[in-house]
């Protein structure tokens, strides 16, 4: 049995626009040598929905959903959906950066995790969420509650609460990984790779076409 480290629960604080912009630039600029950060999909050309990126784990009492908050896949979403998730992260940027600094990571992995009640008065444990990648166990380093009642850890029927989960390293969205809640898990991310690759190609094509059209008009 793996030891469970205590998860830091922070009340979310809204960052000022200037701070949010500065942190956004810090988190999205490519590092030395470029790497995959230099190859982020361009914004505004995707067509995927949040549901397309959602992993689901269903237990008799609750349903747990996870959406990776990673620019490599978030930018493949339709513009409105992408702006919605991006705004969610930026509105909690102060708390996110505080957890990252405490944990010594400059580029944490992030995911939006939502708990849905299937029965009345059900309790859930936010620390039972985990990600496994090639036998590597990625444990949350902190949670930023998004819903006011997240810390109550109790749900009624059809009630839902969400939190932003932070991990020590970026989620392996370019590969397969397992999302789990306790003994229940989902390996469905592997099945999404064909869809994601197809959408990357479409986004690249739309972007090039837009550039070519702009050049032609000039």
Buried (B, 14 or more C-beta within 10 A) or exposed (E): EEEEEEBBBBEBEEBEEEBBEEBBEEBEEEEEEEEEBEEBBBBBBBBBEBEBBBBBBBBEBBBBBBBBBBBBBBBBBBEEBBBEBBEBBBBBBBBBBBBBEEBEBEBBBBBBBBBBBBEEEBEBEBBEBBBBBEEEEBBBBBBBBBBEEBBEBBBEEEBBBBBBBBBBEBBBBBEBBBBBBBEBBBEBBEEBEEEBEEBBEBBBEBBEEEEEEEEEEE
